[in-house]
Each structure stands twice: as structure tokens, then as C-alpha cells.
Amino acid sequence: MSVEENKALVRREQAELWNHTGSLDAAAELFAPDRVEDAKQEAANVRRGFPDLESTIEDLIAERDKV
């Protein structure tokens, strides 16, 4: 994946899993199959604790395959 594709993946994960308006089902497209249910459960737990959570990525730094 390119640097821009990696950044887009991180932005999508943040928007779908960590904001209350996102879709937990997006985890199936964002994570390896053996990690999907764990990611959904982790995000669901955070959403229960913070039901109106909204977060924004203000700066995103990436180089090669690290974001």
C-alpha cells in the first residue's frame, strides 16, 4: 500500500470505529479476519463508556508502511 492509502485506512478506522456515528461492521474491511471481532468489541466498549464520542485526526504522519 502507498503512504496515502495507509493514511486513508487509519482515517477510516478512526471514523468508523471510534466515532459514535461510524459502523462497527467496517472492522471486517479494516482488520485481518482473526482480529475483526476483537476490534469490534473494543470499539463497542469504548462507545458504551463514551456514547457521544467524536474525535478528529488533526495531524497524521506516515512514512513507508508506518502511520
PDB file of N, CA, C, O and CB in Angstrom:
ATOM      1  N   MET A   1       0.838  -1.187   0.000  1.00  0.00           N
ATOM      2  CA  MET A   1       0.000   0.000   0.000  1.00  0.00           C
ATOM      3  C   MET A   1       0.879   1.247   0.000  1.00  0.00           C
ATOM      4  O   MET A   1       1.979   1.249   0.553  1.00  0.00           O
ATOM      5  CB  MET A   1      -0.951   0.001   1.217  1.00  0.00           C
ATOM      6  N   SER A   2       0.384   2.282  -0.616  1.00  0.00           N
ATOM      7  CA  SER A   2       1.113   3.544  -0.635  1.00  0.00           C
ATOM      8  C   SER A   2       0.940   4.267   0.701  1.00  0.00           C
ATOM      9  O   SER A   2       0.095   3.894   1.515  1.00  0.00           O
ATOM     10  CB  SER A   2       0.630   4.435  -1.802  1.00  0.00           C
ATOM     11  N   VAL A   3       1.735   5.287   0.912  1.00  0.00           N
ATOM     12  CA  VAL A   3       1.621   6.096   2.126  1.00  0.00           C
ATOM     13  C   VAL A   3       0.220   6.697   2.221  1.00  0.00           C
ATOM     14  O   VAL A   3      -0.384   6.692   3.294  1.00  0.00           O
ATOM     15  CB  VAL A   3       2.695   7.215   2.144  1.00  0.00           C
ATOM     16  N   GLU A   4      -0.295   7.209   1.119  1.00  0.00           N
ATOM     17  CA  GLU A   4      -1.630   7.819   1.136  1.00  0.00           C
ATOM     18  C   GLU A   4      -2.718   6.785   1.404  1.00  0.00           C
ATOM     19  O   GLU A   4      -3.700   7.088   2.082  1.00  0.00           O
ATOM     20  CB  GLU A   4      -1.906   8.528  -0.191  1.00  0.00           C
ATOM     21  N   GLU A   5      -2.561   5.572   0.885  1.00  0.00           N
ATOM     22  CA  GLU A   5      -3.530   4.508   1.168  1.00  0.00           C
ATOM     23  C   GLU A   5      -3.496   4.124   2.647  1.00  0.00           C
ATOM     24  O   GLU A   5      -4.540   3.885   3.255  1.00  0.00           O
ATOM     25  CB  GLU A   5      -3.244   3.270   0.293  1.00  0.00           C
ATOM     26  N   ASN A   6      -2.306   4.068   3.215  1.00  0.00           N
ATOM     27  CA  ASN A   6      -2.180   3.773   4.648  1.00  0.00           C
ATOM     28  C   ASN A   6      -2.838   4.856   5.490  1.00  0.00           C
ATOM     29  O   ASN A   6      -3.527   4.554   6.464  1.00  0.00           O
ATOM     30  CB  ASN A   6      -0.703   3.630   5.040  1.00  0.00           C
ATOM     31  N   LYS A   7      -2.632   6.108   5.123  1.00  0.00           N
ATOM     32  CA  LYS A   7      -3.267   7.209   5.848  1.00  0.00           C
ATOM     33  C   LYS A   7      -4.791   7.120   5.751  1.00  0.00           C
ATOM     34  O   LYS A   7      -5.495   7.331   6.739  1.00  0.00           O
ATOM     35  CB  LYS A   7      -2.780   8.562   5.302  1.00  0.00           C
ATOM     36  N   ALA A   8      -5.287   6.810   4.571  1.00  0.00           N
ATOM     37  CA  ALA A   8      -6.732   6.691   4.377  1.00  0.00           C
ATOM     38  C   ALA A   8      -7.303   5.566   5.234  1.00  0.00           C
ATOM     39  O   ALA A   8      -8.404   5.692   5.770  1.00  0.00           O
ATOM     40  CB  ALA A   8      -7.058   6.445   2.895  1.00  0.00           C
ATOM     41  N   LEU A   9      -6.572   4.482   5.365  1.00  0.00           N
ATOM     42  CA  LEU A   9      -7.011   3.363   6.195  1.00  0.00           C
ATOM     43  C   LEU A   9      -7.119   3.780   7.658  1.00  0.00           C
ATOM     44  O   LEU A   9      -8.092   3.436   8.330  1.00  0.00           O
ATOM     45  CB  LEU A   9      -6.046   2.181   6.052  1.00  0.00           C
ATOM     46  N   VAL A  10      -6.138   4.509   8.149  1.00  0.00           N
ATOM     47  CA  VAL A  10      -6.162   4.981   9.536  1.00  0.00           C
ATOM     48  C   VAL A  10      -7.311   5.964   9.739  1.00  0.00           C
ATOM     49  O   VAL A  10      -8.008   5.903  10.752  1.00  0.00           O
ATOM     50  CB  VAL A  10      -4.815   5.644   9.912  1.00  0.00           C
ATOM     51  N   ARG A  11      -7.510   6.862   8.790  1.00  0.00           N
ATOM     52  CA  ARG A  11      -8.630   7.814   8.899  1.00  0.00           C
ATOM     53  C   ARG A  11      -9.975   7.087   8.915  1.00  0.00           C
ATOM     54  O   ARG A  11     -10.877   7.448   9.671  1.00  0.00           O
ATOM     55  CB  ARG A  11      -8.595   8.824   7.731  1.00  0.00           C
ATOM     56  N   ARG A  12     -10.097   6.074   8.086  1.00  0.00           N
ATOM     57  CA  ARG A  12     -11.364   5.331   8.047  1.00  0.00           C
ATOM     58  C   ARG A  12     -11.585   4.565   9.348  1.00  0.00           C
ATOM     59  O   ARG A  12     -12.698   4.547   9.873  1.00  0.00           O
ATOM     60  CB  ARG A  12     -11.383   4.357   6.852  1.00  0.00           C
ATOM     61  N   GLU A  13     -10.542   3.937   9.869  1.00  0.00           N
ATOM     62  CA  GLU A  13     -10.683   3.231  11.150  1.00  0.00           C
ATOM     63  C   GLU A  13     -11.163   4.188  12.229  1.00  0.00           C
ATOM     64  O   GLU A  13     -12.080   3.868  12.985  1.00  0.00           O
ATOM     65  CB  GLU A  13      -9.345   2.581  11.571  1.00  0.00           C
ATOM     66  N   GLN A  14     -10.554   5.344  12.303  1.00  0.00           N
ATOM     67  CA  GLN A  14     -10.935   6.330  13.314  1.00  0.00           C
ATOM     68  C   GLN A  14     -12.381   6.755  13.132  1.00  0.00           C
ATOM     69  O   GLN A  14     -13.129   6.837  14.106  1.00  0.00           O
ATOM     70  CB  GLN A  14     -10.014   7.553  13.249  1.00  0.00           C
ATOM     71  N   ALA A  15     -12.780   7.025  11.910  1.00  0.00           N
ATOM     72  CA  ALA A  15     -14.143   7.497  11.646  1.00  0.00           C
ATOM     73  C   ALA A  15     -15.190   6.417  11.903  1.00  0.00           C
ATOM     74  O   ALA A  15     -16.242   6.700  12.477  1.00  0.00           O
ATOM     75  CB  ALA A  15     -14.256   7.984  10.212  1.00  0.00           C
ATOM     76  N   GLU A  16     -14.917   5.203  11.491  1.00  0.00           N
ATOM     77  CA  GLU A  16     -15.908   4.132  11.601  1.00  0.00           C
ATOM     78  C   GLU A  16     -15.979   3.520  12.997  1.00  0.00           C
ATOM     79  O   GLU A  16     -17.071   3.267  13.507  1.00  0.00           O
ATOM     80  CB  GLU A  16     -15.600   3.053  10.600  1.00  0.00           C
ATOM     81  N   LEU A  17     -14.833   3.283  13.613  1.00  0.00           N
ATOM     82  CA  LEU A  17     -14.836   2.562  14.884  1.00  0.00           C
ATOM     83  C   LEU A  17     -14.869   3.472  16.102  1.00  0.00           C
ATOM     84  O   LEU A  17     -15.471   3.120  17.117  1.00  0.00           O
ATOM     85  CB  LEU A  17     -13.635   1.684  14.963  1.00  0.00           C
ATOM     86  N   TRP A  18     -14.244   4.620  16.021  1.00  0.00           N
ATOM     87  CA  TRP A  18     -14.058   5.423  17.235  1.00  0.00           C
ATOM     88  C   TRP A  18     -14.958   6.639  17.319  1.00  0.00           C
ATOM     89  O   TRP A  18     -14.873   7.383  18.296  1.00  0.00           O
ATOM     90  CB  TRP A  18     -12.645   5.867  17.326  1.00  0.00           C
ATOM     91  N   ASN A  19     -15.808   6.873  16.349  1.00  0.00           N
ATOM     92  CA  ASN A  19     -16.823   7.921  16.437  1.00  0.00           C
ATOM     93  C   ASN A  19     -18.182   7.253  16.566  1.00  0.00           C
ATOM     94  O   ASN A  19     -18.428   6.214  15.953  1.00  0.00           O
ATOM     95  CB  ASN A  19     -16.779   8.871  15.191  1.00  0.00           C
ATOM     96  N   HIS A  20     -19.054   7.839  17.353  1.00  0.00           N
ATOM     97  CA  HIS A  20     -20.342   7.196  17.630  1.00  0.00           C
ATOM     98  C   HIS A  20     -21.224   7.038  16.394  1.00  0.00           C
ATOM     99  O   HIS A  20     -22.170   6.251  16.412  1.00  0.00           O
ATOM    100  CB  HIS A  20     -21.085   7.987  18.666  1.00  0.00           C
ATOM    101  N   THR A  21     -20.934   7.759  15.341  1.00  0.00           N
ATOM    102  CA  THR A  21     -21.753   7.669  14.133  1.00  0.00           C
ATOM    103  C   THR A  21     -21.237   6.639  13.132  1.00  0.00           C
ATOM    104  O   THR A  21     -21.893   6.386  12.121  1.00  0.00           O
ATOM    105  CB  THR A  21     -21.825   9.015  13.470  1.00  0.00           C
ATOM    106  N   GLY A  22     -20.087   6.047  13.392  1.00  0.00           N
ATOM    107  CA  GLY A  22     -19.499   5.085  12.465  1.00  0.00           C
ATOM    108  C   GLY A  22     -20.131   3.707  12.566  1.00  0.00           C
ATOM    109  O   GLY A  22     -21.011   3.470  13.395  1.00  0.00           O
ATOM    110  N   SER A  23     -19.676   2.818  11.723  1.00  0.00           N
ATOM    111  CA  SER A  23     -20.201   1.454  11.663  1.00  0.00           C
ATOM    112  C   SER A  23     -19.158   0.455  12.145  1.00  0.00           C
ATOM    113  O   SER A  23     -18.069   0.363  11.578  1.00  0.00           O
ATOM    114  CB  SER A  23     -20.645   1.109  10.235  1.00  0.00           C
ATOM    115  N   LEU A  24     -19.493  -0.287  13.186  1.00  0.00           N
ATOM    116  CA  LEU A  24     -18.586  -1.319  13.683  1.00  0.00           C
ATOM    117  C   LEU A  24     -18.356  -2.402  12.635  1.00  0.00           C
ATOM    118  O   LEU A  24     -17.318  -3.063  12.648  1.00  0.00           O
ATOM    119  CB  LEU A  24     -19.140  -1.941  14.966  1.00  0.00           C
ATOM    120  N   ASP A  25     -19.302  -2.589  11.738  1.00  0.00           N
ATOM    121  CA  ASP A  25     -19.159  -3.604  10.697  1.00  0.00           C
ATOM    122  C   ASP A  25     -18.004  -3.301   9.742  1.00  0.00           C
ATOM    123  O   ASP A  25     -17.541  -4.194   9.033  1.00  0.00           O
ATOM    124  CB  ASP A  25     -20.450  -3.724   9.914  1.00  0.00           C
ATOM    125  N   ALA A  26     -17.539  -2.062   9.716  1.00  0.00           N
ATOM    126  CA  ALA A  26     -16.403  -1.700   8.871  1.00  0.00           C
ATOM    127  C   ALA A  26     -15.137  -2.431   9.305  1.00  0.00           C
ATOM    128  O   ALA A  26     -14.192  -2.540   8.524  1.00  0.00           O
ATOM    129  CB  ALA A  26     -16.173  -0.189   8.906  1.00  0.00           C
ATOM    130  N   ALA A  27     -15.104  -2.928  10.525  1.00  0.00           N
ATOM    131  CA  ALA A  27     -13.934  -3.659  11.015  1.00  0.00           C
ATOM    132  C   ALA A  27     -13.593  -4.829  10.099  1.00  0.00           C
ATOM    133  O   ALA A  27     -12.422  -5.183   9.959  1.00  0.00           O
ATOM    134  CB  ALA A  27     -14.179  -4.164  12.441  1.00  0.00           C
ATOM    135  N   ALA A  28     -14.594  -5.427   9.479  1.00  0.00           N
ATOM    136  CA  ALA A  28     -14.359  -6.560   8.575  1.00  0.00           C
ATOM    137  C   ALA A  28     -13.519  -6.159   7.365  1.00  0.00           C
ATOM    138  O   ALA A  28     -12.841  -7.000   6.775  1.00  0.00           O
ATOM    139  CB  ALA A  28     -15.689  -7.143   8.107  1.00  0.00           C
ATOM    140  N   GLU A  29     -13.561  -4.892   6.997  1.00  0.00           N
ATOM    141  CA  GLU A  29     -12.782  -4.399   5.862  1.00  0.00           C
ATOM    142  C   GLU A  29     -11.457  -3.780   6.294  1.00  0.00           C
ATOM    143  O   GLU A  29     -10.582  -3.539   5.463  1.00  0.00           O
ATOM    144  CB  GLU A  29     -13.590  -3.382   5.082  1.00  0.00           C
ATOM    145  N   LEU A  30     -11.310  -3.523   7.585  1.00  0.00           N
ATOM    146  CA  LEU A  30     -10.136  -2.810   8.083  1.00  0.00           C
ATOM    147  C   LEU A  30      -9.106  -3.701   8.769  1.00  0.00           C
ATOM    148  O   LEU A  30      -7.935  -3.332   8.864  1.00  0.00           O
ATOM    149  CB  LEU A  30     -10.570  -1.754   9.033  1.00  0.00           C
ATOM    150  N   PHE A  31      -9.528  -4.864   9.246  1.00  0.00           N
ATOM    151  CA  PHE A  31      -8.650  -5.719  10.038  1.00  0.00           C
ATOM    152  C   PHE A  31      -8.543  -7.118   9.444  1.00  0.00           C
ATOM    153  O   PHE A  31      -9.398  -7.548   8.670  1.00  0.00           O
ATOM    154  CB  PHE A  31      -9.150  -5.801  11.471  1.00  0.00           C
ATOM    155  N   ALA A  32      -7.490  -7.810   9.818  1.00  0.00           N
ATOM    156  CA  ALA A  32      -7.336  -9.213   9.437  1.00  0.00           C
ATOM    157  C   ALA A  32      -8.489 -10.013  10.035  1.00  0.00           C
ATOM    158  O   ALA A  32      -8.999  -9.661  11.099  1.00  0.00           O
ATOM    159  CB  ALA A  32      -5.958  -9.779   9.911  1.00  0.00           C
ATOM    160  N   PRO A  33      -8.900 -11.075   9.367  1.00  0.00           N
ATOM    161  CA  PRO A  33     -10.053 -11.849   9.843  1.00  0.00           C
ATOM    162  C   PRO A  33      -9.974 -12.282  11.305  1.00  0.00           C
ATOM    163  O   PRO A  33     -10.995 -12.310  11.992  1.00  0.00           O
ATOM    164  CB  PRO A  33     -10.211 -13.059   8.995  1.00  0.00           C
ATOM    165  N   ASP A  34      -8.794 -12.615  11.784  1.00  0.00           N
ATOM    166  CA  ASP A  34      -8.681 -13.065  13.174  1.00  0.00           C
ATOM    167  C   ASP A  34      -8.695 -11.921  14.180  1.00  0.00           C
ATOM    168  O   ASP A  34      -8.624 -12.167  15.385  1.00  0.00           O
ATOM    169  CB  ASP A  34      -7.418 -13.862  13.347  1.00  0.00           C
ATOM    170  N   ARG A  35      -8.785 -10.695  13.721  1.00  0.00           N
ATOM    171  CA  ARG A  35      -8.791  -9.524  14.605  1.00  0.00           C
ATOM    172  C   ARG A  35     -10.122  -8.768  14.576  1.00  0.00           C
ATOM    173  O   ARG A  35     -10.348  -7.897  15.415  1.00  0.00           O
ATOM    174  CB  ARG A  35      -7.666  -8.582  14.218  1.00  0.00           C
ATOM    175  N   VAL A  36     -10.998  -9.085  13.633  1.00  0.00           N
ATOM    176  CA  VAL A  36     -12.239  -8.333  13.421  1.00  0.00           C
ATOM    177  C   VAL A  36     -13.107  -8.280  14.671  1.00  0.00           C
ATOM    178  O   VAL A  36     -13.486  -7.191  15.104  1.00  0.00           O
ATOM    179  CB  VAL A  36     -13.029  -8.947  12.283  1.00  0.00           C
ATOM    180  N   GLU A  37     -13.427  -9.410  15.252  1.00  0.00           N
ATOM    181  CA  GLU A  37     -14.326  -9.432  16.411  1.00  0.00           C
ATOM    182  C   GLU A  37     -13.717  -8.711  17.608  1.00  0.00           C
ATOM    183  O   GLU A  37     -14.430  -8.028  18.342  1.00  0.00           O
ATOM    184  CB  GLU A  37     -14.664 -10.871  16.792  1.00  0.00           C
ATOM    185  N   ASP A  38     -12.409  -8.853  17.816  1.00  0.00           N
ATOM    186  CA  ASP A  38     -11.744  -8.134  18.913  1.00  0.00           C
ATOM    187  C   ASP A  38     -11.845  -6.625  18.714  1.00  0.00           C
ATOM    188  O   ASP A  38     -12.127  -5.890  19.660  1.00  0.00           O
ATOM    189  CB  ASP A  38     -10.264  -8.555  19.016  1.00  0.00           C
ATOM    190  N   ALA A  39     -11.616  -6.165  17.488  1.00  0.00           N
ATOM    191  CA  ALA A  39     -11.687  -4.730  17.194  1.00  0.00           C
ATOM    192  C   ALA A  39     -13.097  -4.198  17.410  1.00  0.00           C
ATOM    193  O   ALA A  39     -13.278  -3.120  17.976  1.00  0.00           O
ATOM    194  CB  ALA A  39     -11.237  -4.453  15.754  1.00  0.00           C
ATOM    195  N   LYS A  40     -14.095  -4.953  16.959  1.00  0.00           N
ATOM    196  CA  LYS A  40     -15.483  -4.534  17.143  1.00  0.00           C
ATOM    197  C   LYS A  40     -15.839  -4.466  18.626  1.00  0.00           C
ATOM    198  O   LYS A  40     -16.504  -3.528  19.066  1.00  0.00           O
ATOM    199  CB  LYS A  40     -16.434  -5.493  16.414  1.00  0.00           C
ATOM    200  N   GLN A  41     -15.396  -5.459  19.392  1.00  0.00           N
ATOM    201  CA  GLN A  41     -15.700  -5.481  20.822  1.00  0.00           C
ATOM    202  C   GLN A  41     -15.012  -4.325  21.549  1.00  0.00           C
ATOM    203  O   GLN A  41     -15.614  -3.679  22.407  1.00  0.00           O
ATOM    204  CB  GLN A  41     -15.273  -6.821  21.437  1.00  0.00           C
ATOM    205  N   GLU A  42     -13.759  -4.072  21.206  1.00  0.00           N
ATOM    206  CA  GLU A  42     -13.025  -2.968  21.832  1.00  0.00           C
ATOM    207  C   GLU A  42     -13.705  -1.630  21.543  1.00  0.00           C
ATOM    208  O   GLU A  42     -13.890  -0.818  22.448  1.00  0.00           O
ATOM    209  CB  GLU A  42     -11.565  -2.940  21.334  1.00  0.00           C
ATOM    210  N   ALA A  43     -14.073  -1.404  20.293  1.00  0.00           N
ATOM    211  CA  ALA A  43     -14.745  -0.155  19.925  1.00  0.00           C
ATOM    212  C   ALA A  43     -16.111  -0.052  20.599  1.00  0.00           C
ATOM    213  O   ALA A  43     -16.495   1.027  21.050  1.00  0.00           O
ATOM    214  CB  ALA A  43     -14.900  -0.056  18.398  1.00  0.00           C
ATOM    215  N   ALA A  44     -16.841  -1.151  20.673  1.00  0.00           N
ATOM    216  CA  ALA A  44     -18.156  -1.142  21.330  1.00  0.00           C
ATOM    217  C   ALA A  44     -18.019  -0.798  22.807  1.00  0.00           C
ATOM    218  O   ALA A  44     -18.845  -0.067  23.353  1.00  0.00           O
ATOM    219  CB  ALA A  44     -18.853  -2.507  21.168  1.00  0.00           C
ATOM    220  N   ASN A  45     -16.988  -1.317  23.454  1.00  0.00           N
ATOM    221  CA  ASN A  45     -16.755  -0.997  24.868  1.00  0.00           C
ATOM    222  C   ASN A  45     -16.478   0.491  25.061  1.00  0.00           C
ATOM    223  O   ASN A  45     -16.997   1.106  25.992  1.00  0.00           O
ATOM    224  CB  ASN A  45     -15.582  -1.822  25.416  1.00  0.00           C
ATOM    225  N   VAL A  46     -15.663   1.066  24.185  1.00  0.00           N
ATOM    226  CA  VAL A  46     -15.368   2.497  24.272  1.00  0.00           C
ATOM    227  C   VAL A  46     -16.641   3.303  24.030  1.00  0.00           C
ATOM    228  O   VAL A  46     -16.894   4.282  24.733  1.00  0.00           O
ATOM    229  CB  VAL A  46     -14.268   2.897  23.252  1.00  0.00           C
ATOM    230  N   ARG A  47     -17.434   2.911  23.059  1.00  0.00           N
ATOM    231  CA  ARG A  47     -18.682   3.627  22.759  1.00  0.00           C
ATOM    232  C   ARG A  47     -19.666   3.574  23.925  1.00  0.00           C
ATOM    233  O   ARG A  47     -20.384   4.542  24.177  1.00  0.00           O
ATOM    234  CB  ARG A  47     -19.336   3.043  21.509  1.00  0.00           C
ATOM    235  N   ARG A  48     -19.702   2.447  24.633  1.00  0.00           N
ATOM    236  CA  ARG A  48     -20.587   2.368  25.803  1.00  0.00           C
ATOM    237  C   ARG A  48     -20.151   3.363  26.876  1.00  0.00           C
ATOM    238  O   ARG A  48     -20.990   3.994  27.519  1.00  0.00           O
ATOM    239  CB  ARG A  48     -20.599   0.934  26.380  1.00  0.00           C
ATOM    240  N   GLY A  49     -18.858   3.501  27.066  1.00  0.00           N
ATOM    241  CA  GLY A  49     -18.344   4.430  28.065  1.00  0.00           C
ATOM    242  C   GLY A  49     -18.454   5.885  27.648  1.00  0.00           C
ATOM    243  O   GLY A  49     -18.594   6.771  28.491  1.00  0.00           O
ATOM    244  N   PHE A  50     -18.391   6.127  26.357  1.00  0.00           N
ATOM    245  CA  PHE A  50     -18.427   7.487  25.803  1.00  0.00           C
ATOM    246  C   PHE A  50     -19.405   7.505  24.628  1.00  0.00           C
ATOM    247  O   PHE A  50     -18.975   7.539  23.475  1.00  0.00           O
ATOM    248  CB  PHE A  50     -16.994   7.958  25.350  1.00  0.00           C
ATOM    249  N   PRO A  51     -20.705   7.483  24.897  1.00  0.00           N
ATOM    250  CA  PRO A  51     -21.698   7.311  23.832  1.00  0.00           C
ATOM    251  C   PRO A  51     -21.747   8.434  22.793  1.00  0.00           C
ATOM    252  O   PRO A  51     -22.247   8.217  21.689  1.00  0.00           O
ATOM    253  CB  PRO A  51     -23.037   7.176  24.445  1.00  0.00           C
ATOM    254  N   ASP A  52     -21.252   9.604  23.109  1.00  0.00           N
ATOM    255  CA  ASP A  52     -21.264  10.721  22.158  1.00  0.00           C
ATOM    256  C   ASP A  52     -19.869  11.029  21.617  1.00  0.00           C
ATOM    257  O   ASP A  52     -19.623  12.137  21.142  1.00  0.00           O
ATOM    258  CB  ASP A  52     -21.843  11.967  22.820  1.00  0.00           C
ATOM    259  N   LEU A  53     -18.970  10.076  21.684  1.00  0.00           N
ATOM    260  CA  LEU A  53     -17.576  10.295  21.315  1.00  0.00           C
ATOM    261  C   LEU A  53     -17.436  10.763  19.868  1.00  0.00           C
ATOM    262  O   LEU A  53     -17.970  10.147  18.946  1.00  0.00           O
ATOM    263  CB  LEU A  53     -16.776   9.020  21.526  1.00  0.00           C
ATOM    264  N   GLU A  54     -16.722  11.843  19.692  1.00  0.00           N
ATOM    265  CA  GLU A  54     -16.330  12.362  18.382  1.00  0.00           C
ATOM    266  C   GLU A  54     -14.854  12.704  18.475  1.00  0.00           C
ATOM    267  O   GLU A  54     -14.442  13.444  19.368  1.00  0.00           O
ATOM    268  CB  GLU A  54     -17.195  13.620  17.955  1.00  0.00           C
ATOM    269  N   SER A  55     -14.073  12.184  17.583  1.00  0.00           N
ATOM    270  CA  SER A  55     -12.651  12.508  17.573  1.00  0.00           C
ATOM    271  C   SER A  55     -12.250  12.909  16.160  1.00  0.00           C
ATOM    272  O   SER A  55     -12.875  12.515  15.175  1.00  0.00           O
ATOM    273  CB  SER A  55     -11.796  11.307  18.075  1.00  0.00           C
ATOM    274  N   THR A  56     -11.199  13.695  16.094  1.00  0.00           N
ATOM    275  CA  THR A  56     -10.726  14.213  14.820  1.00  0.00           C
ATOM    276  C   THR A  56      -9.226  14.015  14.732  1.00  0.00           C
ATOM    277  O   THR A  56      -8.503  14.294  15.689  1.00  0.00           O
ATOM    278  CB  THR A  56     -11.095  15.704  14.651  1.00  0.00           C
ATOM    279  N   ILE A  57      -8.763  13.545  13.618  1.00  0.00           N
ATOM    280  CA  ILE A  57      -7.325  13.466  13.374  1.00  0.00           C
ATOM    281  C   ILE A  57      -6.901  14.820  12.827  1.00  0.00           C
ATOM    282  O   ILE A  57      -7.320  15.220  11.740  1.00  0.00           O
ATOM    283  CB  ILE A  57      -6.954  12.290  12.377  1.00  0.00           C
ATOM    284  N   GLU A  58      -6.078  15.515  13.576  1.00  0.00           N
ATOM    285  CA  GLU A  58      -5.613  16.831  13.135  1.00  0.00           C
ATOM    286  C   GLU A  58      -4.320  16.732  12.341  1.00  0.00           C
ATOM    287  O   GLU A  58      -4.127  17.465  11.370  1.00  0.00           O
ATOM    288  CB  GLU A  58      -5.414  17.750  14.334  1.00  0.00           C
ATOM    289  N   ASP A  59      -3.446  15.844  12.741  1.00  0.00           N
ATOM    290  CA  ASP A  59      -2.182  15.626  12.045  1.00  0.00           C
ATOM    291  C   ASP A  59      -1.981  14.127  11.900  1.00  0.00           C
ATOM    292  O   ASP A  59      -2.293  13.363  12.814  1.00  0.00           O
ATOM    293  CB  ASP A  59      -0.983  16.286  12.807  1.00  0.00           C
ATOM    294  N   LEU A  60      -1.469  13.710  10.773  1.00  0.00           N
ATOM    295  CA  LEU A  60      -1.217  12.305  10.524  1.00  0.00           C
ATOM    296  C   LEU A  60       0.112  12.201   9.798  1.00  0.00           C
ATOM    297  O   LEU A  60       0.276  12.732   8.700  1.00  0.00           O
ATOM    298  CB  LEU A  60      -2.372  11.648   9.702  1.00  0.00           C
ATOM    299  N   ILE A  61       1.048  11.521  10.414  1.00  0.00           N
ATOM    300  CA  ILE A  61       2.392  11.394   9.857  1.00  0.00           C
ATOM    301  C   ILE A  61       2.593   9.954   9.406  1.00  0.00           C
ATOM    302  O   ILE A  61       2.272   9.016  10.135  1.00  0.00           O
ATOM    303  CB  ILE A  61       3.481  11.813  10.896  1.00  0.00           C
ATOM    304  N   ALA A  62       3.120   9.787   8.214  1.00  0.00           N
ATOM    305  CA  ALA A  62       3.359   8.448   7.689  1.00  0.00           C
ATOM    306  C   ALA A  62       4.641   8.430   6.872  1.00  0.00           C
ATOM    307  O   ALA A  62       5.010   9.407   6.220  1.00  0.00           O
ATOM    308  CB  ALA A  62       2.168   7.976   6.836  1.00  0.00           C
ATOM    309  N   GLU A  63       5.300   7.288   6.931  1.00  0.00           N
ATOM    310  CA  GLU A  63       6.477   7.064   6.111  1.00  0.00           C
ATOM    311  C   GLU A  63       6.531   5.582   5.780  1.00  0.00           C
ATOM    312  O   GLU A  63       6.480   4.742   6.679  1.00  0.00           O
ATOM    313  CB  GLU A  63       7.782   7.537   6.834  1.00  0.00           C
ATOM    314  N   ARG A  64       6.630   5.264   4.533  1.00  0.00           N
ATOM    315  CA  ARG A  64       6.584   3.880   4.048  1.00  0.00           C
ATOM    316  C   ARG A  64       5.356   3.169   4.588  1.00  0.00           C
ATOM    317  O   ARG A  64       4.236   3.554   4.250  1.00  0.00           O
ATOM    318  CB  ARG A  64       7.858   3.116   4.451  1.00  0.00           C
ATOM    319  N   ASP A  65       5.526   2.135   5.424  1.00  0.00           N
ATOM    320  CA  ASP A  65       4.367   1.380   5.907  1.00  0.00           C
ATOM    321  C   ASP A  65       4.010   1.687   7.354  1.00  0.00           C
ATOM    322  O   ASP A  65       3.292   0.913   7.986  1.00  0.00           O
ATOM    323  CB  ASP A  65       4.624  -0.092   5.763  1.00  0.00           C
ATOM    324  N   LYS A  66       4.496   2.798   7.888  1.00  0.00           N
ATOM    325  CA  LYS A  66       4.192   3.188   9.268  1.00  0.00           C
ATOM    326  C   LYS A  66       3.379   4.471   9.280  1.00  0.00           C
ATOM    327  O   LYS A  66       3.724   5.452   8.622  1.00  0.00           O
ATOM    328  CB  LYS A  66       5.488   3.368  10.089  1.00  0.00           C
ATOM    329  N   VAL A  67       2.281   4.442  10.049  1.00  0.00           N
ATOM    330  CA  VAL A  67       1.418   5.615  10.156  1.00  0.00           C
ATOM    331  C   VAL A  67       1.294   5.964  11.624  1.00  0.00           C
ATOM    332  O   VAL A  67       0.611   6.926  11.974  1.00  0.00           O
ATOM    333  CB  VAL A  67       0.014   5.362   9.515  1.00  0.00           C
TER     334      VAL A  67
END
